[in-house]
Amino acid sequence: MFHKLFPNARVEDLVEATKETFYMTGVSVLGTFIFGIILGLLLYLTAKEGLWANKVLNFIVATIVNISRAIPFIILIFLLFPFTDWLMGTIRGPNAALPALIIGAAPFYGRMVEIALKEVDKGVIEAAKAMGAKTSTIIFKVLLPESMPALVSGLTVTAIALISYTAMAGVIGAGGLGDLAYMKGFQLWDFDVVFLSTVLIVIIVFIFQFIGDFISNKLDKR
């Protein structure tokens, strides 16, 4: 029945491509979370009236974030080819896509982190400071825990963007469902492969959205 409806699609290819998409998305989400938190904290803490108020450092970090966000992802992949080749030893395959995915998404998520931190009640921060809490304590005991629901929601949005990025990365041979849809679907004019790849990408998006919403709702104490 399957081969009658989709004569050009191979289940083995679809399974392997789905695994690669999950792998690229999962690893890049983790990397984006780590670097995005760092960028967001730097933007928040070095801002005017921040705990580490530093106009010059804030300007530098904000400029890096803004420039990174302004570069279209497909162009960013090309720009990072020398760095990717040096770091990963190749510019093809799922692993080769990771640097571009993380560098492309971390600044975007960093801004979301900054916004989430700004929504933390300043009264709670002032109370912690009045009790003599160190900056590290305020960060890990107040800022991050209080903003965690928003951080998870922002990460969910970023994860869905990353799934789209993996599809674009497939055009240059990064593997995954985007690669399958382009190389073995569009290039060969086999649109049943393109269709199935699209359906699987949509399902993956729904899975990440469900997980993100579930965790965010569990963390939200309001």
Secondary structure, DSSP 8 states (H G I E B T S, - for coil): -HHHHSTT--HHHHHHHHHHHHHHHHHHHHHHHHHHHHHHHHHHHTSTTSTT--HHHHHHHHHHHHHHHHS-HHHHHHHTHHHHHHHHS-SSSHHHHHHHHHHHHHHHHHHHHHHHHHTS-HHHHHHHHHTT--HHHHIIIIIHHHHHHHHHHHHHHHHHHHHHHHHHHGGGT--HHHHIIIIIIITTT-HHHHHHHHHHHHHHHHHHHHHHHHHHHHH---
